[in-house]
Amino acid sequence: MFIGNDAVEIFLLAFVMSFVSNYLSIRFGGQKRLKEIQKEVNEWQKELKEANDKKDEAKTKKLMEREDEMMKKIQEMAFLPFRTMIVVLPIFLFTLYVLIPAGYPNFIWTNMPFSVPSSIAFWEPWKNYLGARGMLIYSALVSGLLIQALQPRIEGWIKKARGQ
């Protein structure tokens, strides 16, 4: 469509979508709040385990009084990522079911500039059904993992550049 190589274009589209998804997750998904809750719940669980191991009934009872509070925090933690998903999922589904089939109707796995495992590229049900959609899904998975792996390093470089 744009570059002339469908596989590269689909990968770049998936990479951009993964980057935007990751950014929205960091910015609006409450990752800082998620880490705060995880730390607090882990500390509570550790204290509770230690109290149980030492058979300290008074401390166990005191910690169990906070159980409802911790359960509410765990529920909050479970729903934080959904705020981002409400925005990202419709964009991904629109791309998957509208843009990709319209823009790449004749995409074939075997015409790519790199090799893919034969079980993906040549297994008939996947080859004919997924096509460009499969390329988008696999590319989004790979680029999402790559972005997640590189994110701490990039944040470190930014902090270092800012002198923090």
C-alpha positions in Angstrom: 0.0 0.0 0.0 2.5 2.6 1.1 6.0 1.1 1.2 5.4 -1.6 -1.4 6.0 -4.6 1.0 2.8 -5.7 2.6 4.5 -7.7 5.4 6.6 -4.7 6.5 3.7 -2.4 6.3 1.6 -4.6 8.5 4.4 -5.0 11.0 4.9 -1.3 11.2 1.1 -0.8 11.7 1.2 -3.4 14.5 4.3 -1.8 16.0 2.6 1.7 16.0 -0.6 0.2 17.5 1.5 -1.6 20.2 3.4 1.6 21.0 0.2 3.6 21.3 -1.4 0.9 23.5 1.7 0.8 25.7 1.7 4.6 26.0 -2.0 4.8 26.9 -1.5 2.0 29.4 1.3 4.0 31.1 -0.5 7.3 30.9 -4.0 6.3 31.7 -3.9 2.7 32.8 -2.8 3.5 36.3 0.5 1.6 36.3 1.8 3.7 39.2 -1.3 3.0 41.2 -1.1 -0.7 40.2 2.5 -0.9 41.5 1.5 0.9 44.8 -1.4 -1.5 45.4 0.8 -4.6 44.6 3.5 -3.4 47.0 0.9 -2.7 49.8 -0.9 -6.1 49.3 2.4 -8.0 49.1 3.6 -6.4 52.4 0.3 -7.2 54.0 0.5 -10.8 52.8 4.1 -11.1 54.0 3.2 -9.8 57.5 0.2 -12.1 57.6 2.3 -15.1 56.7 5.0 -14.2 59.2 2.3 -13.8 61.9 0.8 -17.2 61.0 4.2 -18.9 61.0 5.0 -17.5 64.5 1.5 -18.3 65.7 1.0 -14.7 66.8 -2.8 -14.7 67.1 -3.0 -11.0 68.1 -1.1 -9.8 65.1 -2.9 -12.2 62.8 -6.3 -10.9 64.1 -5.2 -7.3 63.6 -4.0 -8.0 60.1 -7.2 -9.9 59.2 -9.2 -6.8 60.1 -7.6 -5.3 57.0 -8.7 -8.2 54.8 -11.7 -6.4 53.3 -9.6 -3.3 52.6 -7.0 -5.5 50.8 -9.7 -7.3 48.8 -11.0 -4.0 47.6 -7.5 -3.0 46.5 -7.1 -6.2 44.7 -10.3 -5.6 42.9 -9.2 -2.1 42.0 -5.9 -3.6 40.7 -7.8 -6.1 38.5 -9.8 -3.4 36.8 -7.2 -0.7 36.3 -6.0 -2.1 32.9 -9.5 -2.1 31.5 -9.6 1.7 31.2 -7.0 1.5 28.5 -8.6 -1.5 26.9 -11.8 0.4 26.4 -9.9 2.7 23.9 -7.4 0.2 22.5 -9.6 -2.8 21.8 -12.0 -1.0 19.4 -9.1 0.4 17.4 -7.4 -3.0 17.2 -10.6 -4.7 16.1 -11.3 -2.0 13.5 -7.8 -2.5 12.1 -8.1 -6.3 12.3 -11.5 -6.6 10.6 -11.8 -3.5 8.4 -8.4 -1.9 7.5 -6.3 -5.1 7.1 -8.8 -7.0 4.8 -9.5 -3.8 2.8 -5.8 -2.8 2.4 -4.2 -6.2 2.0 -6.8 -8.6 0.4 -4.1 -10.6 -1.5 -1.5 -11.0 1.3 0.2 -14.4 1.3 2.4 -15.6 4.1 5.0 -17.1 1.7 5.7 -13.8 -0.1 7.4 -12.2 2.9 11.0 -10.9 3.1 11.7 -13.2 6.0 10.8 -16.8 6.8 8.2 -17.9 9.2 7.7 -21.3 10.9 6.3 -23.6 8.3 3.5 -24.7 10.7 2.2 -21.1 10.6 2.8 -20.3 7.0 1.7 -23.5 5.3 -0.9 -25.2 7.5 -3.9 -24.7 5.3 -6.6 -23.5 7.8 -4.3 -20.8 9.1 -2.8 -19.9 5.8 -6.1 -19.2 4.1 -8.0 -17.8 7.1 -5.5 -15.6 8.8 -3.4 -14.1 6.0 -2.8 -10.4 6.7 -4.9 -10.7 9.9 -2.5 -13.3 11.2 0.4 -11.2 10.3 -1.1 -8.3 12.3 -1.8 -10.5 15.3 1.7 -12.0 15.3 3.4 -8.6 14.7 1.4 -7.0 17.5 2.4 -9.8 19.8 6.1 -9.5 18.9 6.2 -5.7 18.9 4.3 -5.5 22.1 6.8 -7.8 23.8 9.7 -5.9 22.3 8.3 -2.6 23.6 7.7 -4.0 27.1 11.2 -5.3 27.2 12.8 -2.0 26.1 10.6 0.3 28.1 12.7 0.2 31.3 15.9 1.0 29.4 14.3 3.9 27.5 12.9 5.3 30.7 16.4 5.1 32.2 17.9 6.9 29.3 15.3 9.6 29.6 15.9 10.1 33.3 19.6 10.1 32.7 19.2 12.8 30.0 17.1 14.9 32.3 19.7 14.5 35.0 17.4 12.7 37.5 
